[in-house]
Amino acid sequence: IVTDPALMVVPFDDHMVHRGHGVFDTAAIVEGKIYDLEAHLDRFIRSARTSRLTLPCPREEMRELIVATTAASGKRDGSIRYWISGGPGSLGLAPATGAEPGFFVMIFAGLAYPDTWFSQGLRVMTTTYPIKPALYAVTKSTNYLPNVLMQLEAQEAGLDNGVFVDADGNVGESSNMNVAFVTPGGVLKHPRFDHILSGCTSLRLLELARGLVGSRLSGVEVCDIPVSEARGAREMLLIGSSVKVAPIVEWDRAPIGDGKPGPVAHALRELLEQDMRSATDRLIDVPY
Ligand SMILES: Cc1ncc(COP(=O)(O)O)c(C=O)c1O
């Protein structure tokens, strides 16, 4: 473990660097505890398998290394990002025979978003970049080129982020976050996870949202969401480990609902923040 970032090095011939043959995941540190690490490890290991990456060590050992690195960092709030790489030794398309996979863990402050995202909401656009084919979208590999291009395109248009739409005209996801909608009838609808990343935050929120059925919501559904239907939503939400829940108030220059942050976004954000602090079965103590 090194505490000087300059000393965290990756061999340049590691297959992750020059061929994008690596997977990663990011979990949150909240008040000195790691939130929902098991869900993130499930996805991480699934992504490694799909990418034909050899696990560097058993899951338990990866968890221990993540916890130990967090403890060494002293950080009580922030993010943990970790990678499995193809390993060094080959500049070709296949990793070197017997290459030792890399396992890297980094603790950092976490991505920061403007306060206005939460107080006033975000403005997004449908990206002109094609959505990843399902196999690659469900795999959290280090190839984020479409996601990066989408973010840059939105930024250049003076907007906050983009949204991928699939070939059938259904809503996909955003650059590093999922999206969901509240229909005019009060149903929370989330796109199916078969062609987008299984957001750990979305999966947890869908459970928590059931607690709002009967008050702020009339139902919760995971289904295909045609763009034409989505545009008529009462609320549109951006969901992810770093942003938690943020209201989207404008999409392709047209308002969502009344164009103001809605009550479900607010209620879900509160539920999630509470869960991140109090769901003892999802929190790992860090031995600082
Ligand atoms: C493409 C993409 N979609 C969705 C998400 C949201 O996932 P999570 O809630 O696990 O942060 C992420 C973040 O990892 C992402 O990169």
The ligand as an SDF file (V2000), in Angstrom:
LIG
                    3D

 16 16  0  0  0  0  0  0  0  0999 V2000
  -22.4200    3.0990  -17.3150 C   0  0  0  0  0  0  0  0  0  0  0  0
  -22.8850    3.1430  -15.8990 C   0  0  0  0  0  0  0  0  0  0  0  0
  -24.2010    2.9990  -15.6290 N   0  0  0  0  0  0  0  0  0  0  0  0
  -24.6660    3.0400  -14.3590 C   0  0  0  0  0  0  0  0  0  0  0  0
  -23.8150    3.2130  -13.2830 C   0  0  0  0  0  0  0  0  0  0  0  0
  -24.3640    3.2500  -11.8850 C   0  0  0  0  0  0  0  0  0  0  0  0
  -23.8870    2.1700  -11.1250 O   0  0  0  0  0  0  0  0  0  0  0  0
  -23.7410    2.2550   -9.5490 P   0  0  0  0  0  0  0  0  0  0  0  0
  -25.0800    2.5860   -9.0160 O   0  0  0  0  0  0  0  0  0  0  0  0
  -23.3070    0.9030   -9.1460 O   0  0  0  0  0  0  0  0  0  0  0  0
  -22.7630    3.3210   -9.2500 O   0  0  0  0  0  0  0  0  0  0  0  0
  -22.4410    3.3580  -13.5150 C   0  0  0  0  0  0  0  0  0  0  0  0
  -21.5040    3.5190  -12.4050 C   0  0  0  0  0  0  0  0  0  0  0  0
  -20.7580    2.6540  -12.1100 O   0  0  0  0  0  0  0  0  0  0  0  0
  -21.9610    3.3190  -14.8510 C   0  0  0  0  0  0  0  0  0  0  0  0
  -20.6510    3.4540  -15.1140 O   0  0  0  0  0  0  0  0  0  0  0  0
  1  2  1  0
  2  3  1  0
  2 15  2  0
  3  4  2  0
  4  5  1  0
  5  6  1  0
  5 12  2  0
  6  7  1  0
  7  8  1  0
  8  9  2  0
  8 10  1  0
  8 11  1  0
 12 13  1  0
 12 15  1  0
 13 14  2  0
 15 16  1  0
M  END
$$$$
